[in-house]
Amino acid sequence: MNTLLRATSLAFALAVPAAASAHASFVDHAVTVQYGMDLGLGAGFQALQTFTVTVGDAVELPAIKLNTSGSISWSVNLYDSGLSLKYVGTGDFMNFGSPTFLGFRIADVASQLPSFNSVSVANTAYVSGVRGNLIEGFQPSAHLAYSADAIWLNLNESMYHHHAMPGMGDPLRDEIRLNVGFAGAVTPPVPEPESWALMLAGLGLAGWAARRSRQG
């Protein structure tokens, strides 16, 4: 029986290639979070903080204060392959009539991250009675953009109210959550025909070894 198990294990080891250990994510890479606006002369950003995501942990920035009192502020959370921006200010805001671009840029300023190859909003479905719904006025098709090295979140039509107002101001809509895909992300390999042939040959060898063991 031990001979059969050893032969079977060898057959699978030969047939199925090992998955690569590399995993493309935010983990262990420096990420710069910026906030700025476009007044018609191009977007000007102020770097707010650069930080590194720790292995196995989500990293949450303390509240990013966008005014001197801190009543307009956001919290940024990065994890393995996604991020969220949550409004944590004590004041209300309404950005209608704001500049063409007013919002966040998450950038690979240090050229450490793999390239972004997909970015999508994860919390488009409304969940009644629970915070974490998509910030009011933010339209993914119009307000989300990305390149290989940066993600832009435009808040120029967004708003937040702590107390609901007629027809607007839902206090449960306080977050933007993104799923981020990186170039070079690893997927488990699929055995090729040659690998299947090796596995079958190995199983045949296992059967032969088992018969010899019984005869002995």
C-alpha positions as YAML, in Angstrom:
chain: A
units: angstrom
residues:
- id: 1
  name: MET
  ca: [0.00, 0.00, 0.00]
- id: 2
  name: ASN
  ca: [2.85, 2.41, 0.83]
- id: 3
  name: THR
  ca: [4.37, 1.72, -2.56]
- id: 4
  name: LEU
  ca: [1.06, 2.53, -4.23]
- id: 5
  name: LEU
  ca: [0.72, 5.82, -2.34]
- id: 6
  name: ARG
  ca: [4.28, 6.84, -3.17]
- id: 7
  name: ALA
  ca: [3.84, 6.05, -6.85]
- id: 8
  name: THR
  ca: [0.50, 7.88, -7.02]
- id: 9
  name: SER
  ca: [1.96, 10.97, -5.34]
- id: 10
  name: LEU
  ca: [4.86, 10.94, -7.77]
- id: 11
  name: ALA
  ca: [2.48, 10.69, -10.72]
- id: 12
  name: PHE
  ca: [0.53, 13.78, -9.64]
- id: 13
  name: ALA
  ca: [3.70, 15.68, -8.84]
- id: 14
  name: LEU
  ca: [4.99, 15.04, -12.35]
- id: 15
  name: ALA
  ca: [1.71, 15.84, -14.04]
- id: 16
  name: VAL
  ca: [0.54, 19.03, -12.29]
- id: 17
  name: PRO
  ca: [2.91, 22.02, -12.47]
- id: 18
  name: ALA
  ca: [3.40, 23.93, -9.23]
- id: 19
  name: ALA
  ca: [1.52, 27.21, -8.94]
- id: 20
  name: ALA
  ca: [3.68, 30.29, -8.91]
- id: 21
  name: SER
  ca: [4.12, 31.86, -5.49]
- id: 22
  name: ALA
  ca: [3.96, 35.48, -6.67]
- id: 23
  name: HIS
  ca: [0.74, 37.27, -5.79]
- id: 24
  name: ALA
  ca: [0.03, 40.70, -7.24]
- id: 25
  name: SER
  ca: [-1.56, 42.96, -4.62]
- id: 26
  name: PHE
  ca: [-1.14, 46.12, -2.55]
- id: 27
  name: VAL
  ca: [0.69, 44.10, 0.12]
- id: 28
  name: ASP
  ca: [4.25, 45.24, 0.85]
- id: 29
  name: HIS
  ca: [4.13, 48.09, -1.67]
- id: 30
  name: ALA
  ca: [4.25, 51.84, -1.10]
- id: 31
  name: VAL
  ca: [1.03, 53.59, -2.10]
- id: 32
  name: THR
  ca: [0.51, 57.37, -2.28]
- id: 33
  name: VAL
  ca: [-2.93, 58.81, -1.52]
- id: 34
  name: GLN
  ca: [-3.57, 62.31, -2.87]
- id: 35
  name: TYR
  ca: [-6.44, 64.77, -2.99]
- id: 36
  name: GLY
  ca: [-6.80, 67.63, -5.44]
- id: 37
  name: MET
  ca: [-8.87, 69.51, -8.00]
- id: 38
  name: ASP
  ca: [-8.82, 70.65, -11.61]
- id: 39
  name: LEU
  ca: [-9.56, 74.35, -12.14]
- id: 40
  name: GLY
  ca: [-9.21, 74.10, -15.91]
- id: 41
  name: LEU
  ca: [-5.42, 74.19, -15.89]
- id: 42
  name: GLY
  ca: [-4.92, 70.51, -15.13]
- id: 43
  name: ALA
  ca: [-5.40, 68.63, -11.87]
- id: 44
  name: GLY
  ca: [-3.13, 69.74, -9.07]
- id: 45
  name: PHE
  ca: [-2.64, 67.19, -6.30]
- id: 46
  name: GLN
  ca: [-1.28, 67.47, -2.83]
- id: 47
  name: ALA
  ca: [0.32, 64.26, -1.55]
- id: 48
  name: LEU
  ca: [-1.39, 63.49, 1.72]
- id: 49
  name: GLN
  ca: [0.48, 60.41, 2.83]
- id: 50
  name: THR
  ca: [2.54, 57.53, 1.48]
- id: 51
  name: PHE
  ca: [2.35, 54.25, 3.36]
- id: 52
  name: THR
  ca: [3.04, 50.54, 3.01]
- id: 53
  name: VAL
  ca: [0.44, 47.80, 3.35]
- id: 54
  name: THR
  ca: [1.53, 45.14, 5.85]
- id: 55
  name: VAL
  ca: [1.38, 41.45, 4.91]
- id: 56
  name: GLY
  ca: [-1.89, 39.89, 5.99]
- id: 57
  name: ASP
  ca: [-3.37, 43.11, 7.35]
- id: 58
  name: ALA
  ca: [-5.65, 45.80, 6.08]
- id: 59
  name: VAL
  ca: [-4.13, 49.26, 6.49]
- id: 60
  name: GLU
  ca: [-6.41, 52.12, 7.40]
- id: 61
  name: LEU
  ca: [-5.26, 55.71, 7.32]
- id: 62
  name: PRO
  ca: [-6.35, 57.99, 10.11]
- id: 63
  name: ALA
  ca: [-8.96, 60.46, 8.93]
- id: 64
  name: ILE
  ca: [-7.68, 62.58, 6.02]
- id: 65
  name: LYS
  ca: [-8.78, 66.12, 6.87]
- id: 66
  name: LEU
  ca: [-9.76, 68.19, 3.86]
- id: 67
  name: ASN
  ca: [-10.41, 71.38, 5.84]
- id: 68
  name: THR
  ca: [-8.71, 72.93, 8.86]
- id: 69
  name: SER
  ca: [-11.37, 71.80, 11.33]
- id: 70
  name: GLY
  ca: [-11.43, 68.23, 10.07]
- id: 71
  name: SER
  ca: [-15.20, 68.31, 9.73]
- id: 72
  name: ILE
  ca: [-14.75, 67.17, 6.09]
- id: 73
  name: SER
  ca: [-12.59, 64.07, 6.27]
- id: 74
  name: TRP
  ca: [-12.20, 60.59, 4.79]
- id: 75
  name: SER
  ca: [-10.67, 57.32, 5.92]
- id: 76
  name: VAL
  ca: [-8.77, 55.20, 3.38]
- id: 77
  name: ASN
  ca: [-8.45, 51.43, 3.79]
- id: 78
  name: LEU
  ca: [-6.23, 49.29, 1.56]
- id: 79
  name: TYR
  ca: [-6.14, 45.52, 1.59]
- id: 80
  name: ASP
  ca: [-4.91, 42.65, -0.57]
- id: 81
  name: SER
  ca: [-6.55, 43.53, -3.88]
- id: 82
  name: GLY
  ca: [-8.96, 46.34, -3.13]
- id: 83
  name: LEU
  ca: [-9.49, 49.58, -1.30]
- id: 84
  name: SER
  ca: [-12.22, 51.66, 0.25]
- id: 85
  name: LEU
  ca: [-12.72, 55.33, 1.00]
- id: 86
  name: LYS
  ca: [-15.20, 56.03, 3.78]
- id: 87
  name: TYR
  ca: [-16.54, 59.43, 4.73]
- id: 88
  name: VAL
  ca: [-15.92, 60.01, 8.45]
- id: 89
  name: GLY
  ca: [-16.35, 63.79, 8.74]
- id: 90
  name: THR
  ca: [-18.73, 65.40, 11.19]
- id: 91
  name: GLY
  ca: [-19.99, 67.92, 8.63]
- id: 92
  name: ASP
  ca: [-22.20, 67.52, 5.58]
- id: 93
  name: PHE
  ca: [-20.95, 68.28, 2.07]
- id: 94
  name: MET
  ca: [-22.43, 68.75, -1.38]
- id: 95
  name: ASN
  ca: [-20.08, 69.06, -4.34]
- id: 96
  name: PHE
  ca: [-22.50, 70.10, -7.11]
- id: 97
  name: GLY
  ca: [-21.02, 73.01, -9.06]
- id: 98
  name: SER
  ca: [-17.50, 71.99, -8.07]
- id: 99
  name: PRO
  ca: [-14.48, 71.97, -10.45]
- id: 100
  name: THR
  ca: [-14.29, 69.42, -13.29]
- id: 101
  name: PHE
  ca: [-12.26, 67.15, -11.05]
- id: 102
  name: LEU
  ca: [-12.36, 67.18, -7.27]
- id: 103
  name: GLY
  ca: [-11.31, 64.02, -5.51]
- id: 104
  name: PHE
  ca: [-8.76, 61.35, -4.79]
- id: 105
  name: ARG
  ca: [-5.87, 59.86, -6.69]
- id: 106
  name: ILE
  ca: [-4.32, 56.58, -5.48]
- id: 107
  name: ALA
  ca: [-0.95, 56.40, -7.19]
- id: 108
  name: ASP
  ca: [2.10, 54.22, -7.59]
- id: 109
  name: VAL
  ca: [4.45, 57.19, -7.22]
- id: 110
  name: ALA
  ca: [7.32, 54.99, -6.05]
- id: 111
  name: SER
  ca: [6.96, 52.63, -9.06]
- id: 112
  name: GLN
  ca: [6.61, 49.58, -6.83]
- id: 113
  name: LEU
  ca: [3.15, 48.24, -7.64]
- id: 114
  name: PRO
  ca: [2.27, 45.92, -10.51]
- id: 115
  name: SER
  ca: [0.23, 47.77, -13.14]
- id: 116
  name: PHE
  ca: [-3.50, 48.16, -12.57]
- id: 117
  name: ASN
  ca: [-5.38, 46.26, -15.28]
- id: 118
  name: SER
  ca: [-8.92, 46.45, -13.87]
- id: 119
  name: VAL
  ca: [-10.73, 48.64, -11.36]
- id: 120
  name: SER
  ca: [-14.43, 48.39, -10.52]
- id: 121
  name: VAL
  ca: [-16.80, 49.62, -7.81]
- id: 122
  name: ALA
  ca: [-17.71, 46.78, -5.45]
- id: 123
  name: ASN
  ca: [-20.61, 48.33, -3.51]
- id: 124
  name: THR
  ca: [-23.04, 49.32, -6.26]
- id: 125
  name: ALA
  ca: [-25.91, 47.32, -4.73]
- id: 126
  name: TYR
  ca: [-27.83, 49.20, -2.03]
- id: 127
  name: VAL
  ca: [-28.14, 47.42, 1.33]
- id: 128
  name: SER
  ca: [-31.01, 48.85, 3.37]
- id: 129
  name: GLY
  ca: [-30.31, 49.84, 6.96]
- id: 130
  name: VAL
  ca: [-26.55, 49.29, 6.76]
- id: 131
  name: ARG
  ca: [-23.76, 51.80, 6.30]
- id: 132
  name: GLY
  ca: [-21.25, 51.22, 3.52]
- id: 133
  name: ASN
  ca: [-23.47, 51.95, 0.52]
- id: 134
  name: LEU
  ca: [-21.97, 53.84, -2.40]
- id: 135
  name: ILE
  ca: [-21.56, 57.55, -1.71]
- id: 136
  name: GLU
  ca: [-24.48, 59.55, -3.09]
- id: 137
  name: GLY
  ca: [-23.93, 61.14, -6.49]
- id: 138
  name: PHE
  ca: [-20.92, 58.99, -7.38]
- id: 139
  name: GLN
  ca: [-21.46, 57.32, -10.77]
- id: 140
  name: PRO
  ca: [-18.84, 54.63, -11.53]
- id: 141
  name: SER
  ca: [-19.13, 55.08, -15.31]
- id: 142
  name: ALA
  ca: [-18.46, 58.82, -15.05]
- id: 143
  name: HIS
  ca: [-16.43, 59.29, -11.89]
- id: 144
  name: LEU
  ca: [-13.99, 56.36, -11.84]
- id: 145
  name: ALA
  ca: [-10.92, 56.26, -14.05]
- id: 146
  name: TYR
  ca: [-7.58, 54.50, -13.92]
- id: 147
  name: SER
  ca: [-4.30, 54.02, -15.72]
- id: 148
  name: ALA
  ca: [-1.51, 51.51, -15.20]
- id: 149
  name: ASP
  ca: [-0.16, 53.57, -12.30]
- id: 150
  name: ALA
  ca: [-3.06, 55.53, -10.79]
- id: 151
  name: ILE
  ca: [-6.74, 55.43, -9.86]
- id: 152
  name: TRP
  ca: [-8.89, 58.59, -9.94]
- id: 153
  name: LEU
  ca: [-12.10, 59.00, -7.92]
- id: 154
  name: ASN
  ca: [-13.96, 62.15, -8.91]
- id: 155
  name: LEU
  ca: [-16.27, 63.51, -6.18]
- id: 156
  name: ASN
  ca: [-17.40, 66.58, -8.10]
- id: 157
  name: GLU
  ca: [-21.06, 65.48, -7.95]
- id: 158
  name: SER
  ca: [-20.98, 63.60, -4.66]
- id: 159
  name: MET
  ca: [-22.59, 64.52, -1.35]
- id: 160
  name: TYR
  ca: [-23.09, 63.28, 2.18]
- id: 161
  name: HIS
  ca: [-25.61, 64.27, 4.85]
- id: 162
  name: HIS
  ca: [-25.72, 62.97, 8.39]
- id: 163
  name: HIS
  ca: [-29.49, 63.44, 8.39]
- id: 164
  name: ALA
  ca: [-31.67, 62.53, 5.45]
- id: 165
  name: MET
  ca: [-33.24, 65.37, 3.49]
- id: 166
  name: PRO
  ca: [-36.28, 65.17, 1.17]
- id: 167
  name: GLY
  ca: [-35.19, 63.26, -1.92]
- id: 168
  name: MET
  ca: [-31.50, 63.16, -0.98]
- id: 169
  name: GLY
  ca: [-29.03, 62.95, 1.87]
- id: 170
  name: ASP
  ca: [-28.93, 59.25, 2.71]
- id: 171
  name: PRO
  ca: [-26.58, 58.82, 5.73]
- id: 172
  name: LEU
  ca: [-26.09, 55.15, 4.85]
- id: 173
  name: ARG
  ca: [-24.30, 56.10, 1.62]
- id: 174
  name: ASP
  ca: [-20.86, 56.86, 2.98]
- id: 175
  name: GLU
  ca: [-18.29, 54.75, 1.12]
- id: 176
  name: ILE
  ca: [-16.62, 53.87, -2.18]
- id: 177
  name: ARG
  ca: [-15.24, 50.31, -2.31]
- id: 178
  name: LEU
  ca: [-13.12, 49.16, -5.22]
- id: 179
  name: ASN
  ca: [-11.96, 45.81, -6.54]
- id: 180
  name: VAL
  ca: [-8.52, 46.18, -8.12]
- id: 181
  name: GLY
  ca: [-6.93, 43.74, -10.55]
- id: 182
  name: PHE
  ca: [-3.17, 43.77, -11.08]
- id: 183
  name: ALA
  ca: [-1.14, 42.75, -14.09]
- id: 184
  name: GLY
  ca: [0.64, 39.47, -13.44]
- id: 185
  name: ALA
  ca: [-1.96, 38.12, -11.01]
- id: 186
  name: VAL
  ca: [-1.49, 34.35, -10.75]
- id: 187
  name: THR
  ca: [-4.20, 31.84, -11.67]
- id: 188
  name: PRO
  ca: [-3.85, 28.11, -10.93]
- id: 189
  name: PRO
  ca: [-2.35, 26.28, -13.94]
- id: 190
  name: VAL
  ca: [-4.44, 23.81, -15.95]
- id: 191
  name: PRO
  ca: [-2.62, 20.55, -16.82]
- id: 192
  name: GLU
  ca: [-1.83, 20.19, -20.52]
- id: 193
  name: PRO
  ca: [-2.41, 16.93, -22.50]
- id: 194
  name: GLU
  ca: [1.21, 15.91, -21.96]
- id: 195
  name: SER
  ca: [0.70, 16.27, -18.21]
- id: 196
  name: TRP
  ca: [-2.39, 14.06, -18.29]
- id: 197
  name: ALA
  ca: [-0.36, 11.43, -20.19]
- id: 198
  name: LEU
  ca: [2.33, 11.54, -17.53]
- id: 199
  name: MET
  ca: [-0.26, 11.16, -14.79]
- id: 200
  name: LEU
  ca: [-1.84, 8.13, -16.49]
- id: 201
  name: ALA
  ca: [1.57, 6.57, -16.96]
- id: 202
  name: GLY
  ca: [2.30, 7.16, -13.30]
- id: 203
  name: LEU
  ca: [-0.96, 5.54, -12.27]
- id: 204
  name: GLY
  ca: [-0.12, 2.53, -14.44]
- id: 205
  name: LEU
  ca: [3.24, 2.32, -12.70]
- id: 206
  name: ALA
  ca: [1.45, 2.51, -9.36]
- id: 207
  name: GLY
  ca: [-0.80, -0.43, -10.33]
- id: 208
  name: TRP
  ca: [2.19, -2.49, -11.45]
- id: 209
  name: ALA
  ca: [3.99, -1.75, -8.18]
- id: 210
  name: ALA
  ca: [0.93, -2.79, -6.20]
- id: 211
  name: ARG
  ca: [0.69, -6.15, -8.04]
- id: 212
  name: ARG
  ca: [4.36, -6.86, -7.43]
- id: 213
  name: SER
  ca: [3.88, -6.03, -3.77]
- id: 214
  name: ARG
  ca: [0.99, -8.52, -3.48]
- id: 215
  name: GLN
  ca: [2.96, -11.21, -5.30]
- id: 216
  name: GLY
  ca: [5.90, -10.67, -2.96]
...
